[in-house]
Every structure is written in C-alpha cells, then in structure tokens.
Amino acid sequence: MNLSKILQKFCLLWCFFFFMFLPPALAQSKPGPFFLMGDGKLHIQNVKTQQEAEVGLLLPDGSFDESALGRIDAVFGFSGQGKGDHISPRLIFMLDYFTDLVAPGKVIFLTSGYRSPEYNDNLKKAGGIVAKTSTHMDGLALDFFIEGIDGKGLWERIREKNCCGVGHYGGKEIHLDASRPRFWEAATSKVNTNESDYNRRMFLSTDLDRYRPGQGLRLSFSSVSHFGFGIRKKAVLITDPEGNQSLTEIEIQAQSNGDCLTINDRQTSHWINLILPKNIKEGRYRLLLDFCQRPFAQMPVNIMSNEIEILSPN
C-alpha cells in the first residue's frame, strides 16, 4: 500500500472519531438561545419536598421542551401565571452550565427555589438572611448544593465569569441568580440595608440572550421595591453599555392608552413585549427604557437591559 492511501485512510479514521466524540458545545450547528449553556440535561431535587426532575431541556429542533420546564417549575415550587411562564430559563441553563463544569450528571439539591412575596417577607421577619427585593420572588434565583462539591470553590468559579449573582454564606450551599453580575459572602451581603429602596436596584432582563431579526422579545423587571411606576412605550436599542449610541426605537406592545405604561404589579412587570426590527444588523445590543412615572426622586430616570446578540436572519 502506497503512502497516499495510508494517509487517506488515516484521515478518514481521524475525521470519524473527531465527529463522533466532538464536545456538544462544538457540535452544535446553531448558537443556543443563551450565552451560558451546558449539555441541556439536568437532574434536580428539592430537599424539602423531595420532588425531583431529571430532564432534557431542549427538543431536537433546539426549542424549549415546555413539559421539561414545567417539571423544573414544580421542583422550584412555582405554579406560573399562564402559558410560557416559567422559572427563568436563563437561570436553568446557567445552572446547567456551571454544574456541568464541576459535577456533570450529578444531582443538584435545591434548598430554596421560588418564593412568593408573602413567604419572602415572613422569612425576613423571622430573621433570615433575606433581601426585601429577593430575586427568588421573580423566579430568577435558587440556593443549592451538590454532594462532594466545595461551595466556596464553586462560588469562586462562578464569580470569575462575572455573569450573574452568586452568594456564599459558608458550607457547601451557594446562591445563584440570573440578575446583574455581583458576588457576596455573609459579611458583604447587604440584605439588611436600604440599598434597594425606591426602586434603586431594579434589573431589566430579556427572556433570551440571542435573537433573530423580526423575533419577539420579552422584557422583565426584577428586584422591584415598589410598584406603581411607569415606562415610556418605546424601547431604545443601543449599541454601547453607556447608552450614548442609540440605534432605533421599538414600540412596546400594550393595551393601555397614552405614551406611559404603568407597572402596577409583579405579573405586569414580567410581560413587556416587543418585536425586534426585521432590518437589524448582526451584533451586540442592549435595550433602554425611560421611566415616565417615578414615585420617588431617588428612582433612576431610565434602565438598561442585559446584553443581547442579534444573529443573522438565516
């Protein structure tokens, strides 16, 4: 057998094994809906109720498996407010990403998931280390541990990504949320301060990280201290984190009259819908909302979302 045929066979074998054992993150032909995603498989158990779910989060076409998300909701103790309302998928995929790094396939033990505002308030009154505007009330957070995994080490691993909220109060358990990037330990948690009063620490998040031109987008407020504020019915698409370079305005879909949409309750604050322009170019953007009704002088005049990526139309 001549050398060229040997090389040809070697290349065929190499290609076969390369594609057979290619890591899932590289094997995906299309970018996923979030910047941080694991293998899409999760096994989580609530230590208080013993309810658990072992699920695949995505269908073969890359869309969310609604039944799997519903099972995750049940483990979190979240009943939802209608079709498409779940514990934050960004949080779940972020959890999948970090747990795959340190303990792929192991059970995630949830110690605190969704909290109703009433339950959160009772925990705080009982002396718990609980924030008044806790992201647990918005379906954006969980406290958890994994057997055999050092909590402080996992906290440091997540902290390095600067992607989210992560807290450690000692031991094997940590807090993870899909809100603004920040980190804390027991001595620096600031849960007993008034820092979040007057809606000063609200966070505006999109339902996904990646979109196509013309796709629907849902905005949600979290960490709200007081409802009864209003937003202008036009979101501004911006190209820089400082908000100085605006690109275009996008109408917010709302039933109310006038130019100001009043946000009177938590459910309304989680369902602010718009349609991205069909002619938007690929790139990274943020969305800026102006407040048109501010019950407090201390409240910001506007708010900026997390960063999103617009993909090509195809």
N, C-alpha and C positions, 0 to 999 in steps of 0.2 A: 504494500500500500504506500503510495507516494505521500509526501509531506502535506500537500494541499488538501488531500482527502482527510488526513488525520486532523488537520486544523479545522476543517469543515465540521467534522463530527464533534470535535471538542466544543466548538461554538454553539452547535445545536444543543448539546447537553447542558452547557452553561446557561443558555437562554431558558431552557426548560426549568432548571432548578431555580433560576433567578425569579421567574414569574410565578412559580409555584409557591415560593416562600417569601415573596415580596411583602413587607410590612403593610398592614391595612392602610395606614396613613399615606403611603406611597402608591398603593394600588388603586386608590380612589381616582376615577377619571374626572370627576367633577368636585369642585370645592364644596365642603359641607356648609350648612347654614350658620355655623358658629366658628369663631377663631380657635377655640379650645374644645376638642372633641376626642374622646377615647375610641374604643372599638365598638361603641354602640350597645354594649351588653352590660347589664347592671344587676346585682343581687343585693337588695337592701332589706333590712328588718328593723321594725320598731321595737325597741327593748321593753317598752311599757305595755303595748297591746299584743306583742308577738306577731302582728300582721307583717307579712313579707311579700316581696315581689322579685322574681327572677325573670327579667325581660330583655328583649331586643327592642331598642328604641326606634329603629328605622325600618321602613318597609324596603323591599328590593329596589323600588324606584327612587329611594332617597328621601321620601316624605316621612313625616312623623307617624308612628304607629299609635293612633289615638287610644286604642284599648290598653296598650302598654303604659301610656302616660296616665290613663285612668287608674291603673293598678298602683302606680307610683303615688298618685294623689291620695289613694286610700291609706297607704303606709304613712304618709305625712299627716293624715287626719284632715284633708282638705276636700270639701264637697263641691266646690266650684260654684259659679254663678250662671252657668249656661254653656252652650256648645263652644268648644275651643278654649275654655277657661281651665287652666291647669297650674300646678306648681310650675314656676318658671322653667321652661325647657333649657334656657341658657345655664341655669344653676345645675340642672341634672346632667347636662353634657360636660360641664366644667368639673363636676364631681367625678364623673366617669373618667375624664382626662387625668386628673390627679391621682385617683385611686389606681388606675392602670399603671401609672409610673412606679408606684411603691408596692402595690399588692394586687396584681392582675388576677381577677377571678375570685378574690376573697369577698366574704360577706361584709357589707357596710352596716354598722349598727347605729341606727338613728336614735338619739336621745331626746331631741326636740325638733319638731318639724313646723307645721303651720300652727300659728296661734291666732285665735280671734282677738280683736281689740280688748274685749272684756277679760279674757283669760290672761292676756299680757299684762293688763292693769292689775289684776289680782296677784300675779306673780311679783310684780313690783312692790305692791303694798305689803306683801309677805316678806319683803327684804331680799328678794332675789336680785342677782346681777342682771338687770333687765333694762333695756333702753325704752324710753317712752315712745319713741318712733321706730321701734324694732322692725327690721326688715322681715322678721318671721311673719308679721301681720300681712305682708304683701306677697307672701309665697315666694320670697327671694332668698330664704336662708334655711340652714339646718345646722344642728350640732350633732357630731358623730364621732365614732372611733372605729378602728379596725384592729382586731386582736393581733398582737405581736408587732404593731407599728407604733413607734415612738411619736407621741403627739407633738412634742416640741420640734422634732426633726421634720415632720410633715408640715407644720406651721411655717418653718423656715423655707421649705421647698416651695410652698405656695407663695409666700411673701416675695421671693425672688422674681416671680413672674409679673408682679405689680399689675394684676389683672382684676382684682376683686377685693372684697373684705374678708379678712381672716384673723381670728382671735384665738388666743390660747390662755386658759386660766389655770394651767397646771395639769399634770397627768396625761392620759392618753387621748383625751377628748379635745376636739377643736370646733370652732365656729367657722362656717364658710357661707358667704353670701355673694350674690351677683350684682351688688351695688358698686359705688365708687371705690377705686383702689385705696386701701388703707389697711393698717395692721395694728394690733394691740395685744397687750398682756393684761393680767388682772390689775396691775398698778397703773396702767395707762388707758383703761377702757373708757373713761369719761361718762359712764352711764348715769351717774348721779349728778351731772352738771346740767346747766340750762342751755347748752350749746345748740341744741336742735329746736329751741323755742322759736316762735314767729316764722316758722317755715324756712329757717335759715339753712337747713341741711337737706333740703329735698333733693331727690335724684330723679332724673328723667331717662328712661331706658327704652330702647326699641325691642320688639319681640324677637328679632333675629340680628345677626351681625352682617350677613351677606344678602344682597338683593339683586334682582334684575330690573332693568328699566321698565316702568309701567306696572310694577308689582305693588300690591297693597302693603302698607306698613302700619303697625300698631304701636303707639306710644303709651307709656305708663308712668305715673308718678309713684314714688315710694318715699318713706321717711317723712310723711306729712304730719305736722304737729297740729294744724288747724285747717279745716275745710271751709269753703265759702270764698275761695279766691277765684279769679277769672283769668283766662288766657285769650289772647288775640287769635282769631280763627285762621291765621296764616302762619305756617311754619316756614322758617327761612333756612334753606340749605346752604351750609357754609363749608369752606374748604380749608380752614385753619382752626386750630384749637382755641385761639383767642377770640374768634368770632368777628374778625375785621374784614374778611373777604367773603361777602355774601354772593351766592350764585343765582338763586331764584327763590321765589315764594311759592309755597304749595298750600292749596286750600285744605283746611281740616273739615272733614265731613261731620256735620252736626245738624240736629233738627231745630235748634233754637234760633230765634231771630236776632238780628243785630250782629255787631262785629266782635262781641265778647262772649265767650263760652264760660259759664260759671261751673266750677267744680265743687259740688256740694257734698259729695260722699266718696267713699273709697272705690265703689264699683265704677262710678263715672270716671274717676282718676286713672283707671286701668284700661279704659277703652277709648282712646283718642286715635281715630283712624284717618289715614290719608292715602293717596295714590301717588307713587313716585312718577316724575315726568318720563315719557317714553324716549325723549331725546337726550337723557342724561348720559354723560360720558363715564367710562370706567374710572375708578379711583376711590379715594377715601374721603368721607364727608362726616359732618355732624349736623344735627338739626337744632335750631334755636327757636325758642318760644318766648314771646314777650307777655308779661303779665299786664292785664288791663284792669284788674281789680285786686288791689293789695290791701288786706285788712290791717296790716302793720307796716309802719315806716321801716322797720328793721328787715322786712322781707326783701329779697333780691328783686330787681326790676325785670330780669329775664333768667332763663335757664337753658343750659346746653345739654344735649344728649351724649351718650357714649358714641364712640366712633363706629361708623358702618363702612362697608365696602360694596361698591356697585360693580357688578360683573358685566361681561359682555352679554348682549341680548341672547346669544345662542348657547 
